[in-house]
């Protein structure tokens, strides 16, 4: 199932109509500040929330339908977030660097080879000292329904060069309709700094 198909054919379980609570908490703690790129932004709820806090936010996603919805929401809410159709594996094409990158459920969809391409792409989009906050599916999630599980060593192995892993902590994804459990699927929240 491709992401464009998912957005054209209903509401995906990850599109919850509000920002992920973990990113709200990080913003309230002032961990997310300055210019922000939301990679794999979907319909834009995280980006719109951060823009409502006065941050300069650009959301990018490869699914044109998701970006169209995000732009409609930004116009309806009179929010200054901008949204672009872009490939997460080619973030240099966005044409600027950012202080912070957030990723809510994108990293875990990549193959091993594309994870390395994503790391290089992400590094090109963040200034030195920039922060990267990733919420990804965790290997603590039982069963096989849903996306590929990610281990902490896989995160560390992908970001071993040019990054400092500040922390990896257990979290949950908020989902619609209790997808994969009442608390949502198990996740890792990884906080990294670009060296």
C-alpha positions in Angstrom: 0.0 0.0 0.0 1.5 3.3 -1.1 1.1 6.4 0.9 -0.6 8.3 -1.9 -3.1 5.5 -2.2 -3.7 5.5 1.6 -4.6 9.3 1.5 -6.8 8.9 -1.5 -8.8 6.1 0.0 -9.8 7.2 3.4 -8.1 8.2 6.6 -5.0 6.3 7.5 -4.7 5.2 11.1 -1.7 7.4 11.7 -3.6 10.5 10.6 -5.2 11.4 13.9 -6.4 14.9 13.2 -4.1 16.5 15.8 -0.3 16.5 16.5 1.4 13.5 18.1 1.5 14.1 21.8 5.2 13.5 22.0 5.9 16.5 19.6 3.6 18.7 21.7 5.5 17.8 24.8 8.9 18.5 23.1 7.7 21.8 21.9 6.4 22.8 25.3 9.8 21.9 26.7 11.4 24.2 24.1 13.3 21.2 22.6 11.9 22.2 19.2 12.9 25.7 18.3 14.0 27.8 15.3 13.4 26.6 11.8 11.8 23.1 11.5 11.4 20.6 8.7 8.7 17.9 9.3 9.8 15.0 7.1 7.0 12.8 6.0 4.5 15.4 7.3 1.3 13.7 6.0 -1.6 16.1 6.3 0.5 18.4 8.4 -0.8 18.3 12.0 2.6 18.3 13.6 3.8 21.1 11.4 0.7 23.2 11.9 0.9 22.8 15.6 4.6 24.0 15.6 3.8 26.9 13.3 0.9 27.9 15.7 3.7 28.3 18.3 5.5 30.8 16.1 8.1 28.5 14.6 9.2 28.6 10.9 8.0 25.2 9.7 8.2 23.4 6.4 6.4 20.1 5.9 7.4 17.7 3.2 5.8 14.5 2.0 5.9 12.4 -1.2 2.1 12.1 -1.3 0.5 15.0 -3.2 -2.9 14.3 -1.7 -1.5 14.6 1.8 0.3 17.9 0.9 -2.9 19.3 -0.6 -4.8 18.5 2.6 -2.0 20.1 4.7 -2.2 23.3 2.6 -6.0 23.4 2.9 -5.6 23.1 6.7 -2.9 25.8 6.8 -5.2 28.2 4.9 -8.2 27.4 7.0 -6.3 28.0 10.2 -4.4 31.0 8.9 -1.1 29.3 9.8 2.2 30.2 8.3 3.5 26.6 7.8 4.5 25.8 4.3 4.1 22.4 2.6 6.0 20.9 -0.3 5.8 17.6 -2.2 9.3 16.3 -1.8 11.3 13.0 -1.5 12.7 12.4 2.0 15.7 10.7 0.3 16.5 14.0 -1.6 16.0 16.7 1.0 18.7 18.8 -0.6 16.2 19.7 -3.2 14.2 21.7 -0.6 17.1 24.2 -0.9 17.7 25.2 2.7 18.9 24.0 6.0 17.0 23.8 9.3 17.6 23.9 13.0 15.3 20.9 13.8 13.9 18.0 11.8 11.0 15.9 13.1 10.0 12.5 11.8 6.7 10.9 12.9 6.6 7.4 11.5 8.8 7.7 8.4 12.1 6.1 9.3 10.5 2.7 9.9 9.2 2.4 6.3 12.6 2.4 4.7 14.7 -0.6 3.6 18.2 -0.9 5.1 19.7 0.7 2.0 17.2 3.6 2.0 17.8 4.2 5.7 21.4 5.1 4.8 20.2 7.3 1.9 17.7 9.0 4.3 20.5 9.6 6.9 22.6 11.4 4.2 19.6 13.3 3.0 18.6 14.4 6.5 22.2 15.4 7.3 22.1 17.7 4.2 18.9 19.4 5.5 20.1 20.1 9.1 22.7 22.7 10.1 25.6 21.5 12.3 24.3 21.3 15.8 20.8 20.8 14.5 18.4 18.4 16.3 16.5 15.4 14.9 13.6 13.9 16.7 12.3 10.6 15.3 9.3 8.7 16.5 9.4 5.2 14.9 7.8 1.8 15.3 9.5 -0.2 18.1 10.6 -3.9 18.2 8.7 -3.9 21.6 5.4 -4.0 19.6 4.1 -7.6 19.6 2.9 -9.4 16.4 3.5 -8.5 12.8 0.6 -6.2 12.0 1.7 -2.7 10.9 5.1 -1.5 9.8 8.5 -3.0 10.2 9.8 -3.0 13.8 13.0 -1.0 14.6 15.6 -1.9 17.2 17.7 0.6 19.1 20.9 -0.8 17.6 19.4 -0.2 14.1 18.9 3.4 15.0 22.4 3.7 16.4 23.9 1.9 13.4 22.2 4.2 10.9 23.3 7.4 12.6 26.7 6.3 13.7 28.6 8.8 11.6 28.1 12.6 11.8 25.5 12.3 14.6 25.4 12.1 18.4 22.5 9.9 19.7 21.3 11.9 22.8 18.6 9.5 23.8 16.3 6.7 22.7 13.3 6.3 25.0 10.1 4.2 24.9 7.0 6.0 23.7 3.7 5.2 21.9 2.1 6.4 18.7 -1.3 8.0 19.1 -3.5 6.4 16.4 -7.1 6.6 15.3 -9.6 4.0 16.7 -7.1 2.2 19.0 -5.1 0.7 16.1 -2.8 -1.9 17.6 -3.9 -1.4 21.2 -5.6 1.2 23.4 -2.4 3.1 24.0 -1.3 2.8 20.4 1.7 1.0 19.0 5.0 0.9 20.9 7.5 3.4 19.5 11.0 4.7 20.1 11.6 8.4 20.4 15.1 9.0 19.3 16.8 12.4 19.9 19.9 13.1 17.9 22.3 16.0 17.2 24.0 16.5 13.9 27.7 17.0 14.4 
